[in-house]
């Protein structure tokens, strides 16, 4: 339990910041101690290869030559490596390495069990002295062909090559190490099973680094220990930047200067994670899909391979979403986005709206490119997953390929284009500057587009505007008029596009998605982040459901129907209803005949409705109302104009049932939204993981209490560490005993007769296993997609080398024809000026 005790001491010294404590708890949970030096095994990767070595302590003394413990400065700081300015009595940083905490200086005849141990020791010595080491050479034995000699040298050995005069090209200006032909080195040679130092030169031809805060920048010392890599993996999985991760590690170490690596090291490590994930990305993704199908049998995915077995298109949707789509197929939003994966494949999420007015995911796909055939394939898989249920209304951006695919796959669906995209395109055309010069035309244009109620009204008002301003020859306005049926609200007044005039929901979802994923992420990592976003949506939905059951809102007026709506609608939708309830006070009402009313704004305009009047037809006996603003058919909510009429005629007791849509209501049990629930344990019994966490919490509290007394002095600290070492030895013995028992159990399984084993596997064959084997075979066949060429040409920021650059065409002087200068600096022109005689006009 040395880890908990040491970290408890560090936590008491650093303070009780919640963020720092959360990170510390993570380290404690995984048995990581920042104050305990990493051992040699910490730098050996699981595959047996050697990882770069981070500076650490020597000979099990517990010292740390890479950084100091926060409490090492107490009581005269006899155990630290760096003293503060106050304790040292000077202004700068003072180096102090008391005896017993510095690694032993290598000497001839010094022995090591392995050459790796020799390298680790020399690197620790190098960090203590203040230089960086590297392996210079090695030699194989002529007897057994195995390595028998290694030479480790100072990083400044050798000399810098002289700069050759070459053609000037734009190259990345990398900083290079200044080599001083340093002779410091250590050679080890294998003698039997022992490695022995046969040569050691201590002297350097350059100044070594003395300041502790600069040693971490030496190449062989700015490495990340294995335990901290696990923590960085966790932070990287939630898409934290290298800078933010460095801030967290600085909090853990107490100061950024004590962190034994820099932000660039973290960034490089995170890049290596992405590279590893991109290897066999598609097979791993498809295997991951198969694992999900075991937990969620209704999880759906399909993919398409090209002639080279590379992924061309892929689509997936989870089981709970397939269940709820039947309730939310009345309106979907579809848009593609880029910069979400390493292959630059367009991401195509399908977005819906739930009963809380919240954006939800209805499936997602990746396409090789934005061709009609790929969109048709995507919509085919979407219909297959949703049991052939077509969406009623679709809103997309202005893309010809998407439009054609929708007409082919959803012929009976109402398709409209995003008004914002069309207006933005018009703004970027010559129409934008033209409108800026004609303010009256611009205002009338917006008024006609936003507040025309019928296609006939829009066309009549448009014609009057064109004639009044004399712009019949404007081709940009003519083009907008040609596509008016695709984006003008007057053509969709009877279609259900709730609170939606643009693809803003898709755009907003894409923006959120890009905060979760890295532009260079693999498809597997994208999917995992996508599922985290799905989990966030589910949690938000649970929060809304809880608020509806546990909380309420204050009513705004004394209308009884407001309390009725509050008890039926979900709270987010009720808030929207309350806004309409407040707006009805912004209108005056006039009764034209017994069944016709007209409302007019008291002031200039009402938000969302403009400055125009609206007429409402009413059948008071049947409680039927119809407003020409068509808000109920567009959004599923009664408008403020109808509320004004109901108030005027005294019909505010009860909201007619026909104006309360189940779509916005609190979900009854029969349409309760399914969600994947974690496997429940029997009542009164915790899982092994839960029991482990419970014991961990209790032990942490108990050891924290002991740490208060254990850190009082060196003696109490030594007593605590003595018992901790005893516990560690006992724990190691228990682990070894468990490992031996596991080996014996495996040997017993291996002794089972082959006939019996065959009988067990063939007695009751499972069809699902056969399907899994078939899928695994197909998954191994599928290959990663190639890099997709996206629309447009992205700006290339990388500096090109001489292989990329083409020499510019030389310009010649127009006076003498030379390519060495321009006409301004031509020698002939200068000479001509000197020889030109001065003409005297007035003599």
N, C-alpha and C positions, 0 to 999 in steps of 0.2 A: 504493500500500500504506500510505497514511497512516493508514487506519483501524486496521490491525493494530498499527502502532507506537504510536499514541496510546493504544489500549486496553491494550496491553501495559504502558505506563507507569502507567496507572490501576490495572491489576491488581496490579502490584508494590507500589503504595502501599497499596492496600486490604487486601492479604493474600491468602491462598490458600484461602479457604473454598470447599468443593466446590459448594455451591448457587450462590454468587456466580459461580464460574468457569463453571458450566454456562450461566448466563444470559449471561455475557460471551461465551462461545463462540458462542452464538446470534447476538448482535449482530455479532460478527466475521464469521460466516458470511454474514450479509446485508449486510455493508458498512456497519454503523452505528457511529458514533463519538460517544459521549456528550460527549467533550471538544471536538468540532468543532462550531461553530455551524451550525444549519440555514440553508440558503439560502432565497431567496424561493421557488424551485421546490418546496421542501419543503411549502409550505402551499397548493399548488394541487392540487386533486383531479384524478383522471384525466379527468373529464368537462369540465375546463377551468374549473370554478367555483372561486371563491376560498374556501379554508378559513380559519378564524380563525387569526390570526397569533400565533405564540409569540415572545416577545422573543428576539433573537439579536444577533449581532455586526454590525459595520458595515464596509462598503467592503472586504471581503476581508482584513481585518487579522488574522483569526483570533481576535479577542477575543470573549468571550462575556459579554454583560451580564446574562444570565439566571442563570448559576451559574458557579462557578469550577472549574478543574482542581485536583485534589488536590495536584499538585506545584507549583502556582503560588505557594505560600507559601514555597518554599525560597529561600535566598540573599536574604533581605530582601524577598521577595515583590514584586518590581517589576512583575509582570504580573498580579497578581490583582485582584479587586474587593473581597474581604473578607479581613481579617487576623484571625488567631486572637487570643484574649485574651493568650496568652503573648507573641506577637511585638509586639502593639500596646502592651503595658505597661499596659493598663487592664482593668477588670473586664467591661465590656460589649462589644458587637459594634461594631467600628469600620469605617466605610465608607471605602474607598480605591479610587479609580478613576484610576490613573495616566494620564498623557497618552498618547494613541494608542489607548486601549482604550475610550474613551467615544464613542458615536455623535456625529457632527457636528451641531451645533445648526442647525436650519433657518434660512434667511435668504432675503430677497427676491431673486428671480432664480435660486434653486437649481433645477436641472433634473433631470428623471427621464425614463427611456425610457417608462414606463407609469405610469398612476395607481395601479396596484397596488403598484409599487415605491415610490411616494411614501407610500402608506399604511403599508407595512412599515417604511420608514425613520422615519416619525413615531411609529409604535408602539414601535420600539426606543428612540427618544429619550424617549418617555413612560415606558418602563420604567426607563431610567437616571435620570430626574428623580424618578419615584415617583408617577405618576398613571396613570389609565386613560383611553384615548381611544375615541371612537366616530365613525362617519360621520354627520354631521348632515343633509346635503342634497346633491343633485346636480342638474345642469341639462343638458338636451339642446340641441344646437346647432340654430338655425333653418335652417341651410344644409343640413347632411347628416343631421340628426335623430339624431346620435350624441352621446354624453356628451362635454361639453367643460369641465365644471367640477365639482369635488368640494370639500366643506367638511368638515374633520375637527376635532372639538372635544373639550374635556375632558369626561369623564363626569359631572362635577358642574355642567355648564352648565344653565341654567334654574333654576327654583324648584320646590319641592314644592307640590302642590296642597293647598289647605286641606281639612281633614277635614269632610265634610258630616255633619250629624246625620241618621241614617237609623235605621230599625227595627233593633234589636239581633238579629243572626243570627250563627250560628257559622260563621266564615270562617277559612280557613287564615291564620295570623298570619305573613305573609311579611315579612322585613326589607327595607326600602327604602333606596336610596342617599340620603344627605343632600345635596341640591343647594344650591349657594351662589352660583348665577348667575355661575359662573366664565366669564371671557372668553377664556381661553387657546384658541387655534385656529390652524389652518393651512389655507389655501385654495390649491388648485392649479388651473391652467387650461391647457387644451390649446392649443398654438400650433404648428400644423403637425402633425408627428409627435412633438413633445416636449411634456412637461408641465412647467410652470414654477410656482414658488411665487409667488403674487401678494399674499398676506397672511400674516403670521405675528405672533401675539401670544404673548409668552413668560410674562407675569405671571399668577399664579393668585391667587384670592381665598380660598384655603384652604391649610392645611399639606399638603405632599406627604409621601409615605411615604419615610422615610430608611433604615429597617431592611431589609436585604436579604431576610430570611426572611419578611417580610410582603408583599413585592412580588408574589409569585406568586398572592396572593389577589385582586389587581386583575383586573377582568373581562376586559380585552383581553389579559392576559398568562398567565392560567392555561389554556393550551391545550396539547394533546398533539402533539408533532411527528409527522410522517407515519411516520418509521421506527419510532418507539416504539409507534405504533398497531398496526403489524404484530406487534410482540412481544406487545402486550396482546391482540391477536386470538388469538395462539397460546395464551396463558395462559387466555383466556376459553373456548377450545375444550375445555379439560379441566375446565371448570366451577369455576375458582378464583374466589373472591369478590373484590370490589373491594378489601377490606381486605388480603387476602393478596397481591394484585397490588401494592398500594402498599408492602407490606413488602419485596417483591422489588426494586421500583424504588429503594427507599431504600437497599438493600444495594448496588445498582449505582452509585448516586450517592455513596455513602459515608455519607450522613445524610439523613434525611427532610426536613430543612430545605432541602436543595439541590435537591430535586425540584421542577421548575417548575410543578407542578399538585398538586391535593389528591385525596383519596379520592373526594369527590363528583364531581369532573371525570371520574375513571375510571368511576364508577358511571353517570354520564350517557352516556358514550361506549358503555359496554356495553349500555345500554338502546337506544341508537340502532342498535347491531348487530342486536338482536332485532327492532326495528321494520323494518329493511331485509329481514331474513330472512322476516318474516311477509308481505311483499308477494309475491303469486303463489306462495304456499307450496306448494300442492298440485301445480300444474304442474311446479314445480321438483323436488318429491319424486318424481313419477312419471317425470320425465326421468332423475332419478338412478337410479331402479329400472332403467330401460332400459339405462343405462350399466353397471350391475352385471351385467345379464344377458349382456353381451358377455364379461365376465370369468368369470362363473359361470352357464353356460347353464341350470342346474337351479334357479336362483333363481326363486321363485314369489311372485307377488303378485296380489291381486284387490281390487277396490274397487267400491262401489255408490254411485250418484248419486241424489239426490232429484229432484223435479220441476223444481227451479231449477238443476240441474246442480251442486249442492254435494255435497261428499263426505259421505255418510251413514255408511258403514262402510268399513274398509280392513283387510287382513290380509296378512302376508308371512312367509316362512320361507326360509332360505338352503339351497343345494343340499346341503352336507355334513350338515346336520341332517336333511334328508329321507332321506338314506342310513342314518343311524344310528338313526332312529326305530324301524325294524323290530326292533332289539335291545333297545329300552327302552320299548316300548308296553305293558309290563305294569303300569305305574302312572304316572299323571300328576296334577299338582295344578293347579287353576285358580282364579284369584281376580282381581277387578278392583280397580283403585286409581285415585286421583284425583291432582290437583296435579302432573301431568307435562307439560302442554302449555298453550298459550295459549288454546285453545278449550274447555278444561275437559272434554274428551271422556274418558270412562272408558277407561283403558288395560287391556287384557285379555291378559296374557302367559300362555302355557301352559308349565308347568315339568315337567321330568322328572328322573330320577336316573340317572347313569351308573355304570359298573362300579367307580368309585372312591368311590361314595357321595356324589358331588359334584352340586350343582344345575346343571342345564343348561337352555338355552332350546330349546323345541320350536316356536317361532313366537310371533307377537305381533300384536295387532290393536287398533284404536280403534273405538269404537261411538258412535253419536249419543246413545244413551241405553240404559238397562238393561231394554229390553223383550224379551219372549220371542222375537219375530221377529228381532231383531238377534242374539241368542245363537244362534238356529237358523242364521242366515246365516253366522255365524262358524264354527260347527262344520261346516257344509257345506264351506266353503273349506278347513278343516283336513283333512277327509277327502279332498277333491280333491287336496290337496298330498301327502298320505301314501298315495296310491293306494288309498284305501278301507279301509285297515287301522285297525280300531277299537281304542281303548285298552281294556285288560281291566279296570282299576280306576281310579276317579276320586274324588278328594277335593276338595270345595269348601266355601265357607262356606254358611251357612243362608240361601239366597236362593231364593225361590219361582220366579222367572223362569229362573234357571239350572237348577233341578231339572226344570222342565217341559221345557226345551230338551234336556237330557240324556236324559230319558225318550223324547223323540221321535227324537233323532239316534243315541243309543247305547243301544238297548233291552236289549242283552245284556251291557252293562258293569255292573260293581258300583259303585254310587254311594253314598258316605257323606259325611256332613257333618262339618265341623271341630268336634271336641269342645270345643276352647278357646272358640270363638265362642259356642257354646250355653251353656257354663258362665258365660262373662262376661255374657251376656244375663240369665241367671238370677241372677247376683250383683247386677246392677243393678235387678232387680225386688224386690218385697217379700220374696222368698225369702232374699235376702242378709242383711238385718237379722234375719230370723227364725232363720236358721241360726246367726248369731253369738250368739244368746241360748240356743241349745241345742247345746252343744259335742259332747255324746255323739251326738246325731243327725247332726251334720255329719260326724264321723269315720266313723260307720257308713255314711253315704251315699257318701262317697268310697271306702270299702273295697269296697262292693258294685259301684259303677260301674267301678272300676279292676281288680278282681281276680276278678270272676265269670267262669267259664270257658265256660259254655254259656247259651243263652237261658233254658232251664228253670231252671237254678240262679239266674240273675239275677232272674227273676220270682218264684221262691219266697222268696228272701232279701228282695226288695223288699216283698212282702206281709207278711212277718214284721216288717220294720222299721216299716211303716205302722201295724200293729196294736200293736206294742210301745210306740211313742211317741204313739199317738193322734192322728195327723195325717191321717186319711182325708178330712177336709174341706178340706185345703190344695190350692187350685186350681193353684198353681205346680208343686207336686210331681206333681199329676195330669197336667199338660201335659207335663212331662219324661218321664213314663211312657208317654204316648201316642206320643211321637216316639223312643222308646228304640231302635227298629230302625235309626235313622239315625245314631246317634253312639256307642252303647255298644259297647265293644270285643268283648264276648261274642258279638255278632251278626256279627263279621267275623274270627273266629279262623282261618277256612280261606281267607282272601283275602290276596293279596300287597300289603301296604302297608309297605314296608321302612323301619324306623326312623321311622315316621310315624304319628302319631295325630291330627295337626292340619295345617292349611295353613301351618305355620310356614315351610316352604320357600318358598312363594309370598310370605308376609309378609316373610321375610328378603330375598328377591330384590327385592321392591318397595322395601324400604328402601335396598338397594344402588343400585337404579335411580335413586332420587330424589337420591342423592349425585352421580350422573352428569349429571342433567338439571335444568334450571331450571324452576320452575312456569310461567313465561311463555314457554317455548321453543316454537319452531315445530315442526311435525311433521318437517320435514327435519332440523332440528338434533337432535330426539329420536332419529330413526333413526340418525344418525351416532354419537350417544352410545351407542345400543343396540348398534351393531356394535362399538364400542370395548369394551363390556362382554362381547360375544361373543368378542372377541379375548383379553380377559383370561381368560375361561373356558378357551379353547383353550390358552393359555400355562400355566395351572394344570394342565390335563390332561397337557400335555407334561412338566411338572415331575414329576407322579406317574409317568408312564411312564419317565422317566429314573431316578427313584429306584428303581423296580422292577427296572431293568436293572443299575444301578450300585451300589445300596446293599442292605443287608439289615438285619434286626432280630434282636436276641438272643432266643433261645427262653427261655420262663419255667420250663418243667419238663423232665423227662427223657422225656416221652412221644414216641416216634418219630413219631406222627401229627402232632405240632405242626410238625416240620420238613417233613413232607409238605405240610401246609396252607400253610406259609410259601412253598414253592416253587410253589404253584398260585394262591393268592389274591393280589390286589393288596394292597399294604401297608396302605392305610387299612382295608380289610375284614379283613385279618389282625389288626390291632389290636383290632377289635371281637370277633374270635374269641378273642383272648387274654383279654379281659375275662370272657368266659364260662368260659374255662379257669380263671381265678382264682376265680370264684364257686363252682365246684364244691366248694371246700374249706369253704364256708359251710354245707354240708348234711351231715346224717347220713342213712344209707340203711338200709332194712329190706326184706328179700325176703319178700313175702307168699306167693307161689307161684313155681314155676319160671319163669313168664313174666310176673310182675307184681312191680314194685318200687315202693316209696314213699320219697320223700325229705322230710325235715323240716328247717327251719332250725335251726342250732345256737344262734343268738341270736334276738332278737325278730323281725327282718325282714331280707330281702335286697333290695338296691336293684333295682327293676324287677319284682320278683316278690312283694313283700309278705311277710307272716308265715304264709301258709298252706302246707299240704303239697301235694305233687304226686305223681301216680302215673304210672309209665312201664311200658308193655307192651313186651316184648322177645322177639324170635325170634332166639335166639343162633346157631342154625345158619345162618340166612339173613342175619345181621347187619342185622336190621330193628328199628328202635326207633320208638316213638311216645309222645310226652309230651303230657299234656293241656294244657300251657301253649301248645302250637302255635306255638312260636317259629320253627320251620323253615318252616312254611307262611306265616307272617306276614312274616318278615325274610329267609328263605333261608339262615339260619345255624343250626347245631345248638346246642341249649341246654345250659346247665350241668347240668341234671338228667340228660340222656342221657349226658353226659361222666362224671357220677358213677357211673352204672350201668356204663358201659364200663370205668371204672377198677376197679370192684368185681369184675367178672367177668374182668378181665385182657385186655380187647379194646382195647388202646391202641396196637397196633403200626401199624395202617393205618386211615385214615378211609375208611369205605365210599364208593364212588364216587357212590352215589345221593344222598349228603349234601353233595356239592360241586357247586354250581351254576355252569355256564359264565358266568352273568350277572355273578358276582363274580370271575371268573378273569382272569388276565393275558391280554389279547386275542391269539389266534393270528392268523397272517397273513391268514386267509380272512375275518375279520371286523374287520380293522384299521380304526379310525375314520378316515374320509377328512377331510382338511382342505385348504382352498385354499392351495396353495403358490405363492410368488412365482415369476415366470418365471425360469428358470435360464439363465444365460449360458454360452456354450461354455467348456470347461475352459481355464484359463490366460488368460482374457480378461475384463477388468472392464468394466462399463458406463460410459458417460460420466459419470453421476452419481457412481459409485464412484471413478472416476479424479479427478474434481474434488475430492471429499472427501479423497482421499489427498494430492493436491497442496496442498490447504488446510492439512492437518495439518502437513505438512513445512515449508511457508512460515511458518506460525505459530510453530513452534519456532525457526526461523532468525531471524525478526524479533524474537522475544522476547529472544534473545541480544543482538541489536543494540540493543534498547531499553535494556538495562542501561547501556551506554556512552553512548547518545544522550541520556539524561535527566540526565547528570552535571552539565551546565551549560547556560547559554543558548547558547553557541557551538556545542556539540555538538548541541544541539537544533535549531539553525538549519541546521547541515549536513545533519542527517537530513531535515528538512522540505524543503530545497532539492532533494535527490534524490527525495524522495517526490513533489514537484510535477512534476519531470521525468518520473517514471514515469506519473503520472496523465495528463499531456499525451500521452505515447506511447500509453497505453491508450485514451484518447479518440480518437486518430487511427485506431487499429486498429478500434475499434467503428464509427467512421464509414465506414471502408473496407468493413467487413462489411455495414453497412446499405445502402451504395450497390450492392454486389453483389447483395443480396437484391432491391432495387428493379429492377435490370436483369433478374433472373430472372423477376420477376412480369410485367414488360412483355413478355418473350418468350412467356410463357404466354398473355397476352391477345391476341397476334397469331396464335394458332392458328386456322385457318379453322373457322367454325361447323359445317360439314358433318363435318369430322374429329372435332370434339369430340362431336357428336351420335352419331357412329359408335362412339366409345369407350364412351359411357354406355349405349348400347342393345345393344351386341354380346352381352353376357353378363349379363342382368339377374339380380339376386339376390333370392330370396324374402325373405331376412332383412331386406334394405333396405326392401322393400315393407312388411313388418310393422312395421319401426321407424317409417316414415313414417306408417303408420296409427296407431300408438300415439302419436306426437307430436301427431297431429291430435286424438286423444281427450284427451291430456294438456292441451292448450291449452283444451279445452272444459271440463274439470273445474275447479270453483271451490272456494275455501276454505270450510270448514264454518262454520256460525254458532256462537255461544257456547252451550254446552250447560248446561241447568239441572240441577245435580247434586242428589243426595239431600240433604234437609235444607236449612237456610238458613244459610250461613256468616256469621260475625260480621262486621259492616261496621265497619271501623276509620276509614274516611275521614270527615273532618268535612264535613257537608253545608252547602251554601250556602242562601241564602234561597229558591231555587227548589224545594228538596227539603223544607224544613221546613214543617210545618203548625203554626199557632199552637195552643198548648194551650188547652183549655177553661178559661176564667177561673173561679176559685173565689170564691164570694161569702161575705161575712161572715154568719153565721147570726143575728147580733144586729141589725145595721142594714141588711143587704142590699147593702152596698157591695162592689165588686170590687177596691178599692184596698188593702185590708188583710185580715187574718184575724181571727177572733174574739179571739185572744189580745191583739192590739194595738188593738182597737176603742176609739175615743174615748168612745163611749157607755158602754162597760163601765167605763172608768176613771172617767168622771163619775158613774156609778151608785155606784161604790165610795166616792167622796168624799162623796156626799150621803146614804149609808146611815147612819141614826142608830145609835148604840151602845146596845144593849139591856142594861140592868142587871138581871141575874137575881137578884142578892142585894142587896137594899136594906133 
